[in-house]
Amino acid sequence: MTQPGETTSYRDIKRTVLERIRSGTWRPDTLLPNEQELAVEFSCTRTTVNRALRELAEEGFLERRRKAGTRVLSAPQRQARFTIPLVRDEVEAGGGQYRYALVSAELQPAPEWLSARLQLRAAQEVMHVRCMHYSSNTPFQYEDRWIVAESVPQVAQADFSATGPNDWLVQTVPFTNVELTFLASRADATLAGFLDMPEGEPVFTAERTTWLQGRPVTFAKLYFGAGYRMTTQI
């Protein structure tokens, strides 16, 4: 348990939950406390709890069902998975202080290129969110994200002034499929200004598309600041 003023990472929560499962404190088929209760216990946000439980479910220790809660599986099965870290976790793991800034958020008809990519109807509404993520005062990531309003109706009333769209989506809607593409692009004038780099500079770029039961949820382009490195374990 953390003391007041301390922070708890999702890794700390994963470690504690695994200890409780392995010690028999939480036996097979045990229903875990809900995310809000665990957030209070660990003195952290629901987003952090959600990340920990989601990864444990992906690793085969827990079963998560909407409205039914999270249960301990009787026969855990470990699986190799590729995980994209949340930007806040990446910044804090590198010793930086995470800071978020909204650039713009607008509900608008989907542009033709996005409609073709996600197989949307003509002029179907999407929420277009652009935002910045910083490590202390250094630009870390520029996020350009489109969220399909028909798949996520709550997005029309969402407030992204203080919470990033990825954190909001994690708390609001699950996904069943994801497509990831990594590439090098070049910074145009706008991107160069946000990431504080020369125009035309190569930029590590990630494209991520998610679906829920065949329905497109979101498409995002994530541009990373100079010196970014991605490391994962399979």
BALOBA-1460 file (C-alpha; in Angstrom, 3 decimals):
// residues 234
<rec num="1" residu="m" x="0.000" y="0.000" z="0.000"/>
<rec num="2" residu="t" x="1.276" y="3.475" z="-0.874"/>
<rec num="3" residu="q" x="1.460" y="6.388" z="1.531"/>
<rec num="4" residu="p" x="-0.343" y="9.713" z="0.845"/>
<rec num="5" residu="g" x="1.478" y="11.702" z="-1.810"/>
<rec num="6" residu="e" x="3.076" y="8.653" z="-3.409"/>
<rec num="7" residu="t" x="2.126" y="7.406" z="-6.860"/>
<rec num="8" residu="t" x="1.449" y="3.858" z="-7.980"/>
<rec num="9" residu="s" x="2.293" y="2.612" z="-11.464"/>
<rec num="10" residu="y" x="0.321" y="0.002" z="-13.364"/>
<rec num="11" residu="r" x="3.316" y="-2.339" z="-12.909"/>
<rec num="12" residu="d" x="2.967" y="-2.035" z="-9.120"/>
<rec num="13" residu="i" x="-0.704" y="-2.964" z="-9.382"/>
<rec num="14" residu="k" x="0.037" y="-5.922" z="-11.679"/>
<rec num="15" residu="r" x="2.651" y="-7.182" z="-9.234"/>
<rec num="16" residu="t" x="0.268" y="-6.906" z="-6.265"/>
<rec num="17" residu="v" x="-2.624" y="-8.590" z="-8.086"/>
<rec num="18" residu="l" x="-0.358" y="-11.454" z="-9.175"/>
<rec num="19" residu="e" x="0.896" y="-11.876" z="-5.606"/>
<rec num="20" residu="r" x="-2.693" y="-12.132" z="-4.364"/>
<rec num="21" residu="i" x="-3.555" y="-14.704" z="-7.051"/>
<rec num="22" residu="r" x="-0.452" y="-16.820" z="-6.451"/>
<rec num="23" residu="s" x="-0.774" y="-16.708" z="-2.660"/>
<rec num="24" residu="g" x="-4.405" y="-17.818" z="-2.834"/>
<rec num="25" residu="t" x="-5.749" y="-14.553" z="-1.431"/>
<rec num="26" residu="w" x="-7.753" y="-14.282" z="-4.647"/>
<rec num="27" residu="r" x="-8.623" y="-17.834" z="-5.619"/>
<rec num="28" residu="p" x="-9.893" y="-19.025" z="-9.032"/>
<rec num="29" residu="d" x="-13.266" y="-17.507" z="-9.947"/>
<rec num="30" residu="t" x="-12.848" y="-14.738" z="-7.333"/>
<rec num="31" residu="l" x="-14.541" y="-11.504" z="-8.424"/>
<rec num="32" residu="l" x="-12.086" y="-8.628" z="-8.016"/>
<rec num="33" residu="p" x="-13.097" y="-5.238" z="-6.578"/>
<rec num="34" residu="n" x="-14.185" y="-2.822" z="-9.283"/>
<rec num="35" residu="e" x="-11.763" y="-0.351" z="-10.869"/>
<rec num="36" residu="q" x="-12.889" y="2.585" z="-8.736"/>
<rec num="37" residu="e" x="-12.390" y="0.606" z="-5.515"/>
<rec num="38" residu="l" x="-8.924" y="-0.503" z="-6.629"/>
<rec num="39" residu="a" x="-8.039" y="3.063" z="-7.639"/>
<rec num="40" residu="v" x="-8.857" y="4.200" z="-4.096"/>
<rec num="41" residu="e" x="-6.864" y="1.340" z="-2.577"/>
<rec num="42" residu="f" x="-3.776" y="2.041" z="-4.689"/>
<rec num="43" residu="s" x="-4.111" y="5.848" z="-4.639"/>
<rec num="44" residu="c" x="-4.065" y="6.109" z="-8.428"/>
<rec num="45" residu="t" x="-6.357" y="6.773" z="-11.375"/>
<rec num="46" residu="r" x="-8.850" y="4.333" z="-12.887"/>
<rec num="47" residu="t" x="-6.812" y="4.520" z="-16.094"/>
<rec num="48" residu="t" x="-3.808" y="3.064" z="-14.269"/>
<rec num="49" residu="v" x="-5.926" y="0.262" z="-12.753"/>
<rec num="50" residu="n" x="-7.528" y="-0.446" z="-16.135"/>
<rec num="51" residu="r" x="-4.101" y="-0.775" z="-17.778"/>
<rec num="52" residu="a" x="-2.926" y="-3.254" z="-15.136"/>
<rec num="53" residu="l" x="-6.059" y="-5.430" z="-15.260"/>
<rec num="54" residu="r" x="-6.219" y="-5.294" z="-19.053"/>
<rec num="55" residu="e" x="-2.644" y="-6.558" z="-19.373"/>
<rec num="56" residu="l" x="-3.247" y="-9.334" z="-16.833"/>
<rec num="57" residu="a" x="-6.311" y="-10.385" z="-18.809"/>
<rec num="58" residu="e" x="-4.265" y="-10.400" z="-22.026"/>
<rec num="59" residu="e" x="-1.630" y="-12.504" z="-20.261"/>
<rec num="60" residu="g" x="-4.255" y="-15.071" z="-19.270"/>
<rec num="61" residu="f" x="-4.613" y="-14.478" z="-15.516"/>
<rec num="62" residu="l" x="-7.963" y="-12.668" z="-15.484"/>
<rec num="63" residu="e" x="-11.244" y="-12.734" z="-17.355"/>
<rec num="64" residu="r" x="-12.916" y="-9.354" z="-17.950"/>
<rec num="65" residu="r" x="-16.530" y="-8.958" z="-19.027"/>
<rec num="66" residu="r" x="-18.458" y="-5.718" z="-19.346"/>
<rec num="67" residu="k" x="-21.021" y="-5.348" z="-16.538"/>
<rec num="68" residu="a" x="-19.940" y="-8.734" z="-15.103"/>
<rec num="69" residu="g" x="-16.629" y="-7.569" z="-13.658"/>
<rec num="70" residu="t" x="-13.163" y="-9.123" z="-13.518"/>
<rec num="71" residu="r" x="-12.556" y="-12.676" z="-12.275"/>
<rec num="72" residu="v" x="-9.485" y="-14.797" z="-11.614"/>
<rec num="73" residu="l" x="-9.113" y="-17.576" z="-14.186"/>
<rec num="74" residu="s" x="-8.760" y="-21.115" z="-12.889"/>
<rec num="75" residu="a" x="-6.021" y="-22.068" z="-15.381"/>
<rec num="76" residu="p" x="-3.890" y="-19.096" z="-16.426"/>
<rec num="77" residu="q" x="-2.397" y="-19.366" z="-19.897"/>
<rec num="78" residu="r" x="0.520" y="-17.059" z="-20.719"/>
<rec num="79" residu="q" x="0.610" y="-15.633" z="-24.215"/>
<rec num="80" residu="a" x="3.225" y="-13.559" z="-26.021"/>
<rec num="81" residu="r" x="1.786" y="-10.167" z="-26.944"/>
<rec num="82" residu="f" x="3.080" y="-6.901" z="-28.340"/>
<rec num="83" residu="t" x="2.122" y="-3.977" z="-26.132"/>
<rec num="84" residu="i" x="2.213" y="-0.283" z="-27.030"/>
<rec num="85" residu="p" x="2.872" y="1.614" z="-23.784"/>
<rec num="86" residu="l" x="0.617" y="4.495" z="-22.768"/>
<rec num="87" residu="v" x="2.483" y="7.726" z="-23.366"/>
<rec num="88" residu="r" x="2.214" y="8.775" z="-19.708"/>
<rec num="89" residu="d" x="3.913" y="5.514" z="-18.662"/>
<rec num="90" residu="e" x="6.679" y="5.981" z="-21.224"/>
<rec num="91" residu="v" x="7.411" y="9.506" z="-20.035"/>
<rec num="92" residu="e" x="7.421" y="8.589" z="-16.349"/>
<rec num="93" residu="a" x="9.485" y="5.438" z="-16.946"/>
<rec num="94" residu="g" x="12.109" y="7.671" z="-18.541"/>
<rec num="95" residu="g" x="12.209" y="9.908" z="-15.488"/>
<rec num="96" residu="g" x="10.252" y="12.782" z="-17.008"/>
<rec num="97" residu="q" x="7.227" y="14.635" z="-15.692"/>
<rec num="98" residu="y" x="4.230" y="13.981" z="-17.931"/>
<rec num="99" residu="r" x="2.291" y="16.956" z="-19.273"/>
<rec num="100" residu="y" x="-0.626" y="17.014" z="-21.717"/>
<rec num="101" residu="a" x="-1.901" y="19.883" z="-23.867"/>
<rec num="102" residu="l" x="-4.950" y="19.911" z="-26.148"/>
<rec num="103" residu="v" x="-4.434" y="21.549" z="-29.534"/>
<rec num="104" residu="s" x="-7.945" y="21.134" z="-30.965"/>
<rec num="105" residu="a" x="-11.031" y="18.896" z="-30.797"/>
<rec num="106" residu="e" x="-13.751" y="19.169" z="-33.420"/>
<rec num="107" residu="l" x="-16.734" y="17.009" z="-34.432"/>
<rec num="108" residu="q" x="-16.794" y="17.023" z="-38.227"/>
<rec num="109" residu="p" x="-17.603" y="14.931" z="-41.323"/>
<rec num="110" residu="a" x="-14.894" y="12.373" z="-42.027"/>
<rec num="111" residu="p" x="-12.528" y="13.396" z="-44.831"/>
<rec num="112" residu="e" x="-12.578" y="11.195" z="-47.915"/>
<rec num="113" residu="w" x="-9.221" y="9.516" z="-47.172"/>
<rec num="114" residu="l" x="-10.419" y="8.472" z="-43.688"/>
<rec num="115" residu="s" x="-13.792" y="7.249" z="-45.011"/>
<rec num="116" residu="a" x="-11.946" y="5.081" z="-47.520"/>
<rec num="117" residu="r" x="-9.503" y="3.769" z="-44.921"/>
<rec num="118" residu="l" x="-12.161" y="2.871" z="-42.313"/>
<rec num="119" residu="q" x="-14.961" y="2.097" z="-44.799"/>
<rec num="120" residu="l" x="-17.211" y="4.824" z="-43.419"/>
<rec num="121" residu="r" x="-20.307" y="6.234" z="-45.094"/>
<rec num="122" residu="a" x="-19.924" y="9.540" z="-46.893"/>
<rec num="123" residu="a" x="-19.760" y="12.470" z="-44.438"/>
<rec num="124" residu="q" x="-20.035" y="10.177" z="-41.389"/>
<rec num="125" residu="e" x="-19.174" y="12.191" z="-38.260"/>
<rec num="126" residu="v" x="-15.852" y="11.788" z="-36.476"/>
<rec num="127" residu="m" x="-14.186" y="13.612" z="-33.602"/>
<rec num="128" residu="h" x="-10.830" y="14.972" z="-34.730"/>
<rec num="129" residu="v" x="-8.482" y="15.502" z="-31.769"/>
<rec num="130" residu="r" x="-4.971" y="16.912" z="-31.975"/>
<rec num="131" residu="c" x="-2.875" y="17.103" z="-28.826"/>
<rec num="132" residu="m" x="0.647" y="17.227" z="-27.451"/>
<rec num="133" residu="h" x="2.358" y="15.074" z="-24.839"/>
<rec num="134" residu="y" x="5.466" y="16.392" z="-23.083"/>
<rec num="135" residu="s" x="8.246" y="14.929" z="-20.984"/>
<rec num="136" residu="s" x="8.778" y="17.795" z="-18.543"/>
<rec num="137" residu="n" x="9.082" y="20.708" z="-21.012"/>
<rec num="138" residu="t" x="10.376" y="18.659" z="-23.947"/>
<rec num="139" residu="p" x="7.987" y="17.644" z="-26.774"/>
<rec num="140" residu="f" x="7.512" y="13.879" z="-26.581"/>
<rec num="141" residu="q" x="4.602" y="13.022" z="-28.880"/>
<rec num="142" residu="y" x="2.186" y="14.797" z="-31.197"/>
<rec num="143" residu="e" x="-1.099" y="12.873" z="-31.475"/>
<rec num="144" residu="d" x="-3.480" y="13.273" z="-34.414"/>
<rec num="145" residu="r" x="-6.560" y="11.106" z="-33.725"/>
<rec num="146" residu="w" x="-9.954" y="10.491" z="-35.334"/>
<rec num="147" residu="i" x="-12.747" y="8.811" z="-33.321"/>
<rec num="148" residu="v" x="-15.861" y="7.457" z="-35.098"/>
<rec num="149" residu="a" x="-18.903" y="9.016" z="-33.407"/>
<rec num="150" residu="e" x="-21.288" y="6.235" z="-34.445"/>
<rec num="151" residu="s" x="-19.073" y="3.638" z="-32.734"/>
<rec num="152" residu="v" x="-18.448" y="5.824" z="-29.677"/>
<rec num="153" residu="p" x="-21.489" y="8.135" z="-29.247"/>
<rec num="154" residu="q" x="-20.125" y="9.520" z="-25.960"/>
<rec num="155" residu="v" x="-17.365" y="11.294" z="-27.837"/>
<rec num="156" residu="a" x="-19.718" y="14.121" z="-28.837"/>
<rec num="157" residu="q" x="-19.823" y="15.265" z="-25.180"/>
<rec num="158" residu="a" x="-16.258" y="14.311" z="-24.264"/>
<rec num="159" residu="d" x="-13.979" y="16.956" z="-22.752"/>
<rec num="160" residu="f" x="-10.386" y="16.525" z="-23.926"/>
<rec num="161" residu="s" x="-9.073" y="19.692" z="-22.310"/>
<rec num="162" residu="a" x="-7.469" y="17.798" z="-19.417"/>
<rec num="163" residu="t" x="-7.598" y="14.128" z="-20.500"/>
<rec num="164" residu="g" x="-5.980" y="12.772" z="-23.650"/>
<rec num="165" residu="p" x="-8.133" y="10.876" z="-26.153"/>
<rec num="166" residu="n" x="-6.245" y="7.603" z="-25.656"/>
<rec num="167" residu="d" x="-6.778" y="7.660" z="-21.879"/>
<rec num="168" residu="w" x="-10.439" y="8.548" z="-22.467"/>
<rec num="169" residu="l" x="-10.921" y="5.689" z="-24.936"/>
<rec num="170" residu="v" x="-9.318" y="3.160" z="-22.554"/>
<rec num="171" residu="q" x="-11.903" y="4.089" z="-19.916"/>
<rec num="172" residu="t" x="-14.859" y="4.324" z="-22.316"/>
<rec num="173" residu="v" x="-14.793" y="1.602" z="-24.958"/>
<rec num="174" residu="p" x="-12.946" y="-1.720" z="-25.450"/>
<rec num="175" residu="f" x="-11.549" y="-2.917" z="-28.772"/>
<rec num="176" residu="t" x="-11.403" y="-6.358" z="-30.311"/>
<rec num="177" residu="n" x="-8.901" y="-5.779" z="-33.113"/>
<rec num="178" residu="v" x="-5.956" y="-3.458" z="-33.654"/>
<rec num="179" residu="e" x="-3.715" y="-2.710" z="-36.632"/>
<rec num="180" residu="l" x="-0.298" y="-1.140" z="-36.022"/>
<rec num="181" residu="t" x="2.023" y="0.382" z="-38.591"/>
<rec num="182" residu="f" x="5.447" y="1.904" z="-37.869"/>
<rec num="183" residu="l" x="7.148" y="4.154" z="-40.376"/>
<rec num="184" residu="a" x="9.438" y="7.112" z="-40.842"/>
<rec num="185" residu="s" x="7.848" y="10.317" z="-42.100"/>
<rec num="186" residu="r" x="9.158" y="13.851" z="-42.513"/>
<rec num="187" residu="a" x="8.108" y="16.798" z="-40.398"/>
<rec num="188" residu="d" x="6.077" y="19.406" z="-42.237"/>
<rec num="189" residu="a" x="6.019" y="22.972" z="-40.950"/>
<rec num="190" residu="t" x="3.197" y="22.343" z="-38.483"/>
<rec num="191" residu="l" x="4.674" y="19.141" z="-37.052"/>
<rec num="192" residu="a" x="8.151" y="20.661" z="-36.867"/>
<rec num="193" residu="g" x="6.736" y="23.500" z="-34.785"/>
<rec num="194" residu="f" x="5.035" y="21.180" z="-32.307"/>
<rec num="195" residu="l" x="7.995" y="18.818" z="-31.949"/>
<rec num="196" residu="d" x="10.607" y="21.595" z="-31.972"/>
<rec num="197" residu="m" x="12.645" y="20.158" z="-34.845"/>
<rec num="198" residu="p" x="13.756" y="21.333" z="-38.295"/>
<rec num="199" residu="e" x="11.199" y="21.056" z="-41.087"/>
<rec num="200" residu="g" x="11.879" y="17.959" z="-43.190"/>
<rec num="201" residu="e" x="13.472" y="16.073" z="-40.278"/>
<rec num="202" residu="p" x="12.705" y="12.302" z="-40.175"/>
<rec num="203" residu="v" x="10.093" y="11.476" z="-37.519"/>
<rec num="204" residu="f" x="9.357" y="8.083" z="-35.941"/>
<rec num="205" residu="t" x="5.648" y="7.616" z="-36.654"/>
<rec num="206" residu="a" x="3.101" y="5.054" z="-35.491"/>
<rec num="207" residu="e" x="-0.343" y="4.539" z="-37.037"/>
<rec num="208" residu="r" x="-2.938" y="2.696" z="-34.972"/>
<rec num="209" residu="t" x="-6.439" y="1.614" z="-36.002"/>
<rec num="210" residu="t" x="-8.844" y="-0.169" z="-33.651"/>
<rec num="211" residu="w" x="-12.164" y="-1.916" z="-34.171"/>
<rec num="212" residu="l" x="-14.907" y="-3.223" z="-31.893"/>
<rec num="213" residu="q" x="-16.652" y="-6.308" z="-33.301"/>
<rec num="214" residu="g" x="-15.959" y="-5.159" z="-36.853"/>
<rec num="215" residu="r" x="-16.932" y="-1.504" z="-36.266"/>
<rec num="216" residu="p" x="-14.142" y="1.067" z="-36.651"/>
<rec num="217" residu="v" x="-13.440" y="2.935" z="-33.416"/>
<rec num="218" residu="t" x="-10.426" y="5.156" z="-33.995"/>
<rec num="219" residu="f" x="-7.489" y="5.922" z="-36.264"/>
<rec num="220" residu="a" x="-4.462" y="7.718" z="-34.809"/>
<rec num="221" residu="k" x="-1.137" y="8.959" z="-36.106"/>
<rec num="222" residu="l" x="1.457" y="9.360" z="-33.365"/>
<rec num="223" residu="y" x="4.587" y="11.380" z="-34.078"/>
<rec num="224" residu="f" x="7.478" y="11.133" z="-31.622"/>
<rec num="225" residu="g" x="10.087" y="13.691" z="-30.678"/>
<rec num="226" residu="a" x="13.795" y="13.456" z="-31.476"/>
<rec num="227" residu="g" x="15.657" y="10.578" z="-29.842"/>
<rec num="228" residu="y" x="12.574" y="8.407" z="-29.242"/>
<rec num="229" residu="r" x="13.193" y="4.670" z="-28.897"/>
<rec num="230" residu="m" x="10.579" y="1.926" z="-28.620"/>
<rec num="231" residu="t" x="11.437" y="-1.237" z="-26.696"/>
<rec num="232" residu="t" x="9.130" y="-4.204" z="-26.141"/>
<rec num="233" residu="q" x="9.309" y="-7.793" z="-24.966"/>
<rec num="234" residu="i" x="7.663" y="-10.706" z="-26.745"/>
